[in-house]
Amino acid sequence: MTMGRHVIGTAAGFPAGTRRVVTLEGRSVGIFNVHGEYYALKNACPHQGAPLCLGTVTGMTLPSNPGEYLYGREGEILRCPWHGWEFDLIDGKSIFNPRGCLVKSYEVHVESGTAGNNAETLGEVYERMGAVASVETYQAVLESGDVVVYI
């Protein structure tokens, strides 16, 4: 099946930490620039259909020793504007309920010389543990200075 190609705008006009919500092939999609990498998610929370991509982009507390509170992953977590459910922008996985919360996710890529990261994400940890929850994501790439989403 051929995916539709949609130019969202130039990379210069889409700096790190920004997002755009657009309609592509009848779907509301949020495109996020997370530390120079582009990710696209379906704009619907699985809980009650809220416009997920209009929520707060934040970080989260990280695993730590008892009595320690470490905060990290700033700009990588999307919080639903209605009820606060949280999702990983990088892989679309639910943060608080990875086994029971399903949101459609799509593969997302960044091209034009962007190096990959081999570190295990929180979503990969959940998957290794048998979790299956995800948010619908779409392929987002940088082509000749333009941000392009494939659906």
SULSULPE-V280167 format. One record per residue. RES is the residue in three letters. PSI is psi in whole degrees, -180 to 180 (999 if undefined). OMEGA is omega in whole degrees, 0 to 359 (* if undefined). D_FIRST is the distance of its C-alpha to the first C-alpha in Angstrom with 1 decimal. Layout:
RES,PSI,OMEGA,D_FIRST  RES,PSI,OMEGA,D_FIRST
This chain:
MET,130,180,0.0  THR,133,178,3.8  MET,143,176,6.4  GLY,141,180,9.6  ARG,129,183,12.6  HIS,115,177,15.9  VAL,123,183,19.3  ILE,-34,181,21.5  GLY,-178,180,24.7  THR,152,177,26.7  ALA,-35,180,27.4  ALA,-31,179,31.0  GLY,10,185,30.7  PHE,65,186,28.9  PRO,164,178,31.5  ALA,139,179,31.4  GLY,-1,180,32.1  THR,166,178,30.5  ARG,159,172,27.7  ARG,140,175,26.0  VAL,121,184,24.6  VAL,165,174,22.3  THR,122,180,20.2  LEU,121,180,16.6  GLU,42,178,14.6  GLY,3,181,17.4  ARG,136,172,17.5  SER,124,186,20.6  VAL,136,173,19.8  GLY,130,178,22.5  ILE,129,185,22.3  PHE,138,170,25.1  ASN,106,182,26.9  VAL,103,179,28.4  HIS,38,178,30.8  GLY,-1,176,28.8  GLU,145,183,25.4  TYR,135,180,22.8  TYR,144,180,21.1  ALA,132,182,19.3  LEU,150,172,19.8  LYS,136,184,19.4  ASN,59,178,22.7  ALA,121,176,23.9  CYS,138,181,26.3  PRO,-15,183,25.8  HIS,-61,181,29.6  GLN,22,174,30.2  GLY,17,180,27.3  ALA,155,175,29.2  PRO,81,188,27.8  LEU,-44,187,27.3  CYS,-2,174,26.6  LEU,1,181,30.0  GLY,177,180,31.8  THR,134,173,34.0  VAL,127,189,32.6  THR,-164,173,35.1  GLY,-158,181,35.9  MET,164,172,37.1  THR,145,184,39.9  LEU,158,176,39.3  PRO,136,181,40.6  SER,180,178,44.3  ASN,157,177,47.7  PRO,134,180,49.7  GLY,-10,177,51.2  GLU,143,177,48.9  TYR,105,181,46.3  LEU,133,178,43.8  TYR,136,180,41.4  GLY,-170,180,38.4  ARG,32,179,34.7  GLU,134,179,35.8  GLY,5,183,32.9  GLU,-5,184,30.3  ILE,132,180,30.8  LEU,124,181,29.8  ARG,127,179,32.3  CYS,135,182,31.4  PRO,-18,182,33.8  TRP,-51,187,34.9  HIS,6,172,35.8  GLY,9,176,35.3  TRP,142,185,32.5  GLU,142,181,31.3  PHE,146,177,27.9  ASP,119,180,27.2  LEU,-26,185,25.4  ILE,-41,182,24.2  ASP,-2,177,22.4  GLY,4,183,22.6  LYS,147,175,24.9  SER,139,178,27.9  ILE,-46,188,31.2  PHE,-22,183,33.6  ASN,68,186,31.9  PRO,-21,181,29.2  ARG,-28,187,29.5  GLY,-6,184,29.5  CYS,115,182,27.6  LEU,125,172,23.9  VAL,135,184,21.9  LYS,130,178,18.1  SER,154,182,17.4  TYR,148,179,14.6  GLU,136,182,14.7  VAL,136,180,16.8  HIS,152,171,18.0  VAL,131,182,20.9  GLU,-169,180,21.2  SER,54,172,24.1  GLY,7,178,26.6  THR,124,181,26.3  ALA,148,178,27.4  GLY,168,179,25.9  ASN,124,182,28.1  ASN,3,180,28.7  ALA,147,179,30.7  GLU,126,178,29.9  THR,166,176,28.8  LEU,-39,178,30.3  GLY,-38,178,26.9  GLU,-35,176,26.9  VAL,-47,179,30.4  TYR,-44,181,29.5  GLU,-42,178,26.6  ARG,-31,179,29.1  MET,-2,178,31.4  GLY,8,179,28.9  ALA,150,183,27.8  VAL,1,184,24.3  ALA,142,176,24.4  SER,163,176,22.0  VAL,145,179,21.0  GLU,123,178,17.5  THR,163,181,16.7  TYR,158,179,14.3  GLN,124,177,14.1  ALA,127,184,17.2  VAL,161,174,18.5  LEU,117,181,21.6  GLU,114,178,21.1  SER,42,177,24.4  GLY,-3,178,26.1  ASP,141,173,23.5  VAL,124,185,21.7  VAL,136,177,18.0  VAL,135,176,15.6  TYR,130,177,11.8  ILE,999,*,10.3
